[in-house]
Amino acid sequence: MQMNIRTALVGAAIVLAGCIDSGHLITSPVAQNSTSKNPEALSEDRGFDERDDARLVRASGDITAAVNEFRDLLGTLNPNIAGEQPGGRREINWDGVPAAFTNNDLFPGNFFNVNSPRGVVFTTDGSAFRISSNGFVDVNPDYAGEFNVFSPPKLFAARGSTITDV
């Protein structure tokens, strides 16, 4: 009996040790506020890929200002320029997808690398990609009003999978 109690206590200690980070019991998500940490703590948190000048852009509700801030951080737009670019940004405008690839499962995964060069290729383990101009109500009438978009009216989804590799 005493051995079972000892085993239970050791097990509980192991579980509790797994909940401890730097001597503090973790009971809720930790806010990432780099301004409140000392430089030593920052170097411990930083992965080898992170840069000292990283910026976090957050928004809720009307995100237009945050999207524009993010665009400014990335640099000048390089629209439809084939090949690798030394700087700037690229944007995908789903609204520019032609009718021949809209509301059907014909959208090619390399469209934004070949037809409209943006340097991106999509793959999925599903059956196809679909661009919708009607909120996918042609797929399921119950979807009416279900999806909200930043830049209406077109939506993008992989068919037959929840996975899209970019």
C-alpha positions as MATLAB code, in Angstrom:
seq = 'MQMNIRTALVGAAIVLAGCIDSGHLITSPVAQNSTSKNPEALSEDRGFDERDDARLVRASGDITAAVNEFRDLLGTLNPNIAGEQPGGRREINWDGVPAAFTNNDLFPGNFFNVNSPRGVVFTTDGSAFRISSNGFVDVNPDYAGEFNVFSPPKLFAARGSTITDV';
ca = [
       0.000    0.000    0.000;
       2.803    2.393    0.916;
       4.488    1.703   -2.441;
       1.288    2.675   -4.343;
       1.044    5.985   -2.462;
       4.715    6.716   -3.155;
       4.214    5.897   -6.847;
       1.166    8.167   -6.999;
       3.055   11.036   -5.350;
       6.013   10.667   -7.724;
       3.594   10.631  -10.687;
       1.859   13.778   -9.419;
       5.221   15.507   -8.976;
       6.175   14.665  -12.554;
       2.875   16.051  -13.863;
       3.291   19.243  -11.833;
       6.896   19.630  -12.992;
       5.622   19.575  -16.566;
       3.373   22.557  -15.730;
       6.196   24.716  -14.429;
       8.135   27.236  -16.519;
      11.047   29.068  -14.862;
       9.590   28.442  -11.430;
       6.098   29.775  -12.247;
       3.014   27.611  -12.498;
       1.376   28.145  -15.898;
      -2.391   28.528  -15.531;
      -3.210   30.672  -18.555;
      -1.632   31.789  -21.829;
       1.397   34.000  -21.379;
       1.175   37.397  -23.064;
       4.108   38.120  -25.334;
       5.151   41.644  -24.462;
       8.775   42.069  -25.465;
       8.995   45.564  -23.950;
       8.523   44.222  -20.421;
      11.291   41.625  -20.646;
      14.943   42.173  -20.010;
      17.406   41.516  -22.874;
      18.522   38.222  -21.302;
      14.947   36.914  -21.261;
      14.450   38.054  -24.844;
      17.472   36.094  -26.045;
      16.124   32.968  -24.311;
      12.699   33.334  -26.006;
      14.052   34.145  -29.452;
      14.446   31.333  -31.961;
      17.414   31.284  -34.324;
      15.227   32.624  -37.192;
      13.908   35.673  -35.361;
      15.189   39.180  -35.937;
      15.605   42.042  -33.495;
      13.441   44.332  -35.641;
      10.384   42.036  -35.794;
       7.014   43.802  -35.581;
       3.656   42.392  -34.604;
       0.586   43.854  -36.297;
      -2.766   43.100  -34.643;
      -6.307   44.145  -35.404;
      -9.930   43.241  -34.912;
     -13.125   44.652  -36.337;
     -12.183   46.871  -39.270;
      -8.664   45.622  -40.060;
      -8.009   47.960  -43.006;
      -5.504   50.168  -41.145;
      -3.591   47.124  -39.853;
      -3.472   45.552  -43.325;
      -2.060   48.807  -44.720;
       0.495   48.957  -41.902;
       1.535   45.380  -42.690;
       1.840   46.216  -46.395;
       4.054   49.202  -45.574;
       6.303   46.992  -43.448;
       6.745   44.540  -46.347;
       7.659   47.181  -48.918;
       6.711   48.112  -52.464;
       4.200   45.957  -54.348;
       5.714   43.810  -57.121;
       2.563   42.946  -59.082;
       2.733   40.275  -61.770;
       6.526   40.292  -62.012;
       7.741   36.774  -62.740;
      10.656   35.296  -60.821;
      12.239   35.921  -57.476;
      12.340   39.548  -56.340;
      15.034   41.110  -54.136;
      12.507   42.950  -51.979;
       8.994   44.244  -51.657;
       5.826   42.259  -51.488;
       3.329   40.395  -53.620;
      -0.391   40.159  -53.108;
      -2.926   37.666  -54.361;
      -6.150   39.227  -55.541;
      -8.715   36.440  -55.578;
     -11.183   38.883  -57.101;
      -9.068   38.911  -60.259;
      -9.565   35.188  -60.895;
     -11.450   34.892  -64.205;
     -14.960   33.447  -64.504;
     -13.629   30.283  -66.157;
     -12.050   29.309  -62.795;
     -14.866   30.601  -60.551;
     -17.700   28.593  -58.940;
     -16.247   25.305  -60.174;
     -13.385   23.001  -59.202;
     -11.123   24.062  -62.086;
      -8.803   26.560  -60.362;
      -5.214   25.427  -61.067;
      -2.869   25.431  -58.070;
      -0.183   27.192  -60.112;
      -2.464   30.018  -61.341;
      -0.610   32.664  -59.306;
       2.728   31.436  -60.569;
       1.895   31.013  -64.276;
      -1.311   32.827  -65.325;
      -0.882   35.799  -62.990;
       2.720   35.612  -61.677;
       2.854   36.170  -57.924;
       5.358   33.432  -57.108;
       3.009   31.070  -55.295;
       1.875   27.505  -55.951;
      -0.926   25.798  -53.997;
      -1.191   22.040  -53.494;
      -3.626   19.920  -51.517;
      -4.210   16.272  -50.783;
      -7.846   17.010  -51.604;
      -9.541   16.782  -54.991;
      -9.366   20.389  -56.245;
      -9.351   24.100  -55.462;
     -12.459   26.226  -55.730;
     -12.886   29.988  -56.044;
     -16.379   31.139  -55.136;
     -18.090   34.411  -55.937;
     -21.276   33.414  -54.102;
     -20.076   32.281  -50.675;
     -20.132   28.618  -51.768;
     -23.952   28.528  -51.788;
     -23.755   26.534  -55.013;
     -21.950   23.852  -52.974;
     -24.342   24.078  -50.022;
     -27.289   26.518  -49.776;
     -26.881   26.554  -45.979;
     -23.624   28.509  -46.448;
     -25.551   31.696  -47.316;
     -24.096   34.537  -45.241;
     -21.723   32.153  -43.438;
     -18.365   33.485  -44.702;
     -17.064   37.020  -44.195;
     -14.197   38.285  -46.341;
     -11.723   41.153  -46.190;
     -11.860   41.820  -49.910;
     -15.166   40.604  -51.342;
     -16.531   38.932  -53.261;
     -14.363   35.848  -53.932;
     -13.377   33.086  -51.524;
     -10.809   30.292  -51.900;
     -10.976   26.736  -50.543;
      -9.457   23.323  -51.082;
     -12.056   20.676  -51.929;
     -11.944   17.347  -50.144;
      -9.329   18.443  -47.600;
      -8.668   20.972  -44.871;
      -5.032   21.204  -45.965;
      -3.580   23.682  -48.435;
       0.188   23.797  -48.855;
       1.597   27.079  -50.151;
];
